[in-house]
């Protein structure tokens, strides 16, 4: 017999974003229910690549060992033009000192979902499969009533609802948030191919042609590769056989058989807002963009992580409901930058106009090999990796902080805590905390911790050049730095920030 549940949060959609959100909420002690219309986790490979920032979040959640045990590690990006390969770009070298996860990690979505489902269940939660959402309404008390078509649950009353139900989000439609953007004019193909020849193994391959491009990700045994490219001409006439011929003719790439082949259109869209009253959007329900850069799933997972920590702070009384507006204030600009960047990149890659074609024909063919060799030397190498891995994301801690800095972003405050080689273990608790680096008075630090009622950690050795010796940092549950100060002024400065979110 179906029943009504009363919880803090109802999450709609049990893809990676929804599973991450429900797992984080459960770990943080927030009651939630996760609904999905499917009968089980996805069996398709779908999204593949996990960036360093996502791996750091997996570490906080307690699933990093499971991910590492199954993931294919790609340590290099190998660019090229048609059948010619250029000098490889070593990711580990670029990532020196940035993160404990200096690679790209390839794990297909079906396996990622299984890891997250298992963790949710280990934490005491569950997924209600075969429970499609039928309706959503805001109640008189400012909460949400969510009706389902499932056998176990008829209605969920929650304080908050999060739509993590994909690009065709019913939640987004029901609350009337526009999904702004466009659809790329071209059609693209994707195939999971076996026994691939003509590509560098255990690497990300990026090949350009005058009219074509190929992006390939390693998928493990039997030289398996995920191959993506653009379809020219009549998309309805495209078959796997015609795609195979193009791959061989243009890139000299062949494969024995495929597990999956499909064509699709690429959308570049961002929801007009990420919150409307007690309802939030996350993942593909909030933003979609091209697969260039392998950022999509990672962005959704980070949405979930960010929002879960904020909801926990509000429900625990550490922050007012207005603090949840910071979720959209922080995550929507990230999505907008990704969409605009990948849209521009896709335009150059796929456009049939004369200038883009000339760029692909001349610049990529002749100058890219030189750039691949020189750029890591001329540009601070860690910065390249930080942009790719999403470890360089910056949030404004408040509107006042943005105005006071005249828009100049800080090196540490507003960013995820710089890795010092020994300071990430304490983040696994997902709590507000204080870190002190270098020579700091231990007794004074204990007094600060008592005054703020927060745990404090000391790290005598400063290994990361971004961290200043003798400085204290206020760390949010999501691992981002909220404030920095010398110990003598930390009580006042950190206390003011905590009071700011508590007052709203």
N, C-alpha and C positions, 0 to 999 in steps of 0.2 A: 504494500500500500504506500502510495507516495505521501511525502510529508513536507512540512515547511521548516526551513533552517533559519536560524538567526545568528549571523556571524559579523565580524568586523569588515571583511572584504570578500566580495565575490569576483573571481577572475574568470573571464570568458575566453576560452581558447587554450588548448594544451599543447601548443607548439613549443619551441625552445624558450620564447619570451615568457609565455604564461607559466611554464614549468619553473623557470628561474624565479619568477615573481612569487609563486606559491611556495617554493622551497625557502627563499629568503624570508618571507613573512613568517613561515612556520618556525624557522630557526630563531627569529626575533621574538617569538611568543605571541604573534598576532593570529587570531583565529580567522581562517579563510576557507573557501570552498572553490574548487577548480572544476569548471564545466566544459565539456566538449561534445559536439554532435557526432564525432567519429566513434567507432566502436573500439579503437585501439590506437596506440602510437603509429605514426606514419612508418611505412615500410620502404619508402623511396629514399634515395640518397640525398636529393635536394641540396640544401646549403652544406658547404664543406669546410671552409677555412676558419680557423680560430686564431685571432690575433693575440699578441702578448697581453694586452689589457684584459681580455676575456679570460685568459689563463690565470691571471692574478685574481680575478673574481672567483674562478673555480677553486682556487686555493682557499679563499675566504670561506667559501661554502662547504669545503671539505671533500670535494670530488676530484681534486687535481690528479691524484694517483690513478684513478679509474680512466680519466681522459688520456693521460700520458701512456698508459698501458695499451691503449687501442689506436692512438693517433699515429699517422704517418708524418714524420718530421721532414719539412722542406727547409734546408739551410741556404738555398741559393735561388735567385731569380736569374733565368737565362733569357735575355732578349735576343731578337734576331730579325732578319728581313728575308722573307720567303724561305728558302731552304738553308740560308746562311745563319750560323749562330755567332753571336757576339760574345765578348768576355762576360763571364758570369758576375753577378753582384752577390757577395757573401753577406748574408744577413747577420750572422753572428758577429762579424767584424764591425758592422754598422751599429750593433746593439750593445757594444761593450760598455758595461757599467749602467745600462738603462734599466734592465729587468732580469729576473731569474729565468725568463722564458724568451730567449733570443732567436726564435725561429718562427716560421709559420707552421701551424699544426693542422693537419688535414684529417678530419673525422666526419663522416657523413651524418646528416641530420638524424637519420633513423637511430644510429648508435648514440648520438648526443642525447636524444630524447629518452632513450632507455636509461642512460646514466642519471638523468635528472628525475625521471619517474622513480627509480630505485631510491635516490636520495630523499625525495619527498616522502616516500613511504617509510624510510628509515627514521625520518624526523617526526613521524606520526601523522602525516597528511595522506591524501589520496586524490586520485582523479576520478571524477564521475563521468565515465565514458557513456556515449549514447544519451547524452542530456543536452540536446540542442536548445538554445535560447529562443523563446517564443515572444517575449515581450519585456519591456523595461520601462519603469516609471519612477519618478522622484516622489518621495512620500512627504507627508506634512512635517515630519520631524527632520527633513533634510537628508534622509537616507535614500536607499534604492530598493525597490521591489523588482526582482528578476524572476520571471516565470519560465519554466522549462517544459520540454516534452518528454522528460525522462520518467522511468518507472519508479525510481527511488525518491526523487525530489520533485515536488510540484512548484514550490516557491522558495526563493531565498531572499530574506530581508537582510540587508547589509548597510553599514555606514558608508562604504565606498564600493564602487564597481570599476574594474579595469578591463577595457576591451583589448585583448591581445589576440584577436580572432582574424588576423590576416588582412591582406590588401582589400578584400571585399567585405570588410567588417560590417556585420549587422549592428553591432553596438554603435559604431560611428554613424550609421544611417539612422538608427532609432533616435539618437540625441541631436541629429541635424547638424553635424560639423562638416563643412565642405572639405573635399580632398583635392587640393589645388595643385595644378601642374599640367603635364602633357604626356603623350605617348610617343615614343620614338617611331619614326616613319618606317623603319626597317624591321624585318623579322630576323630572329636569331635561332640558331640550332644549338642543342646541347645533347651530348651523348656520353655515356659511361662506357668506355672502350677497353677491350682486353688485348694484351700482347701488342702494345703500341710500339712502332718503330719510327725512328727519325727525330725523337725528342730526347733531351737530356733527362736521365732518370733521377728520381728523388728530388726534383727541382720544379719550381714554377716556370713554365715556358711561356714567353710572350713573343709572338711572331707577327710581323706586319707584312702586308703586301700593298700593291698600288690600290687594289679594290677590295682586298680581303684582310682579315686578321684572325689570329688563332690564340686563344688563351687556354692553357692546359695545366691541370693540377694532378699531382701523383696520388693514387688511391690504394697503393699497397702491392699485393701479390700480382704475379703474372704481368708485370709492367702495365698495370691498369692506369688509365688516365681519364679525368673528366675533361672533355674537349668542348669549347664554346667558340662560336664564330658567327659571322653575319651571313645572311642569305640574300643573294642578289637576284633580281629579276622577279618572276612570278612565284610568290611564296607558296601558293597552293600546289605548284608543280614540284616543289622540293621534296625529295625523298632521301633516305639514308644513303642510297646508292649514288645519287648525284653529289651529295656532300662528300662521300668517300673519294669520288673522282677529283673534286676540287682540292681536298686535302693533299692528295698525292701530286696533283699537277702543280699547285702553287707552293706547297711547303715540303713536299717529299715526305709526307707523313702517312703511314698506313697502320691498319690494325686488323686483327683476326676476326673478332666478333664484338658485339655490344650487348650490354645488359639492358640498355634503355636508350631510346632516341626520341627527341621531341623538338618541336619548334615553338617559339613564343615571341611575344612583343615585350619590349622593355618600357616601363613606366617610370617617370620622374615626378613624384608627387609628395606633398607634405600636407598634413592636416592643418587647417586654418588655426586651430588651437589644440592643445594636448589635454585640456581640462574644461569641463563644463559642469559646474556644480560639483556633485559627488562622483561624477563619472570621468575617468581618465582613459587615454589611449596610449598604447605602447607597441613597439615593434612595427611590423608591416601595416598594422591598422593606423599607425601614425605617420609612416613614411615608407616610400619604396623608391628604389633607384637601380641603376645598372649594376651588373656584377663586377665591373672594373674596380680593382682594389680590394675585392673580397671583404666588404665592410658591412653588408646588410644584416646578417644574423648577429654579428658582433654588436652592432648599434642597438638592436632590439634587446639583447641580453643586458647591455649596460643601462638601457631605459629601465628595465625591470629592477635591477640592482639599486639604482638611484631612487626609484619611487618606493620600493619596499622599505628602505632605510628612513625615508621621510615619513611615510605612514606610521612606522613604528614609533618615531619620535613624537608624532602628534597623539597617538593613542596612549602613549606612556605619560603624557602631560608635559613633555619637555619642550613642546612647540605648539603653537596654535594652528588652527586649520589654515590660516593664511600662508603658513610656511609651505604648504603643498603647492602654492602657486609657483614656488621656485623650481618645481619639477619641470614645468613647461619653459620657464625662464632659462633653465640650464640645458635641457635636452633638445628643445626645438631648434635653437641656433646650430647645434651640432648636426642635426638632420638637414637643415637648410644648406649648410656648407657642403655636406656630402652630396646632396642632390645637385647643387650648382656645379660642384667640381666634377662629379662623374658625368653630368650632362654635357659639360664642355669637352671632357675627354672623349666621350662617345661621339660627339659631333665631329671632332677631328678624325677619329678612327673610321667613322662610317660614312661621312659626307661624300657625295659624288661631285661636289663643286670643284672648280678648277684649282683653287688655291690649296684646299686640304689635300686634294689628290697629289698636287705637286710636292707638298710637304712630305707626304708618305713616300713618294717616289724618290725624292732627292735627299731631303734632310734626314729622314729615318735611315735610308740606305747608306749614306756616306758619313753623316755626322754622329749618328747614334753610337757606333762603336767607340768613337773618341770620347763622347759624353759618358758612356758607361765606365770608361777608364778614369776620366778626370773628375767627374762630379763628386765621388766620394772623397777625393783629395781636396777639392776646392771648397766644398760646402762641409760644415761641421757634420761629420758622418752620423753622429747620434741623432741629429735633428731629422734626417731623412727617415730613419727607422721609427722615430717617435710619431711622425705624421702617419706613416703606414700602419703602425701598430695601435693607434689611438691612445698612446700613452702621453701625448702632448695636449690633450683636451684641456681647456680652461673654462672655469665657471666663475662668474662674478658672485661673491658671497653675499652681496646686497646691492641694491641700487645706489645707496649712499657711497659704498666703496668704489663703485664704478665712476661716479661723479668726482669723488675726491682724487682719484688717480688720473683723471682726464682721459680715460680709456686705455691707459697703458697697463698691459697685463703683467702681473708679477711672475717671477721665476719659480716661486714655490707656492705662495698663497693662491688658492683657486685651482690648483692642479693636484693630481693624485700624488701622494707622498713619494718623493724621490727614493729609489731603492738604495739602501746603504750596505747591502749584503747581509744584514742581520736584523732588519727592522720590520720585516713583513709578517713574522710569526704572530706578533701581538695583534695584528689586524684581523686575525681569524675570529676574534670574539665579536666583531661587528658592533663595537661600542664607541662612544666618545672617549677620547683618551688624550694624554699629554705625552709628548716625546721631548727629551732633552739630549742634545748632542754636544760632544766635546767636554770641556772642563766646566761643570756646573755644580754648585753647592747642593749636595745630596739632602741635607736637612731642609734647606730652603725649598727643594723640589717636593719633599714630603709634605711640608706645610701648604704648598700650592695645591697639591692633590687633595688634601683634606678640605681646604677651603672651597674648591670646585666640586668636591665629591666625585672625582674622576680617577681612574687608574693612571699611573705615570710610569714611564719606562726611561731608562738612561742608556745612552750609547756613547761610550767614551771615545771611540775611534770614528772619525769622520772620513768616509771613503768616497762619498759622492760630492763633486765640486759644487753642486747646487745648494747643499746644506751648509749652513754657517755654524762654525764651532762656537759654543757658548750660548746657543739660541734654543729656545723652547718653541714647540709647534703644537697647536691645537688641532687634533685629527678627528674628522667626522667618521661615523660608522662605515661609510662607503670608501674610506681610505683617502679622501681628499683633505687638503690642508685648509682649515678655516681661518687661521690667524697665526702670526709669529710674533715673538717678543723676547727680549732679554728677561731673565728670571725675575729681576727686580720689578718689572712692570707687567709681568704676565697675569697676575691675579686680576688686575684692573682690566687689561685688554681682553683676556679670554672670558672673564666674567661678563663684560659688556656684550660680547658676541652671543654668549649663551642666553643672556637676558633679552637680546634683540629677538631671537627666534621664539623665546618663551612668551614675549609680549605680542609678537606678530607685527 
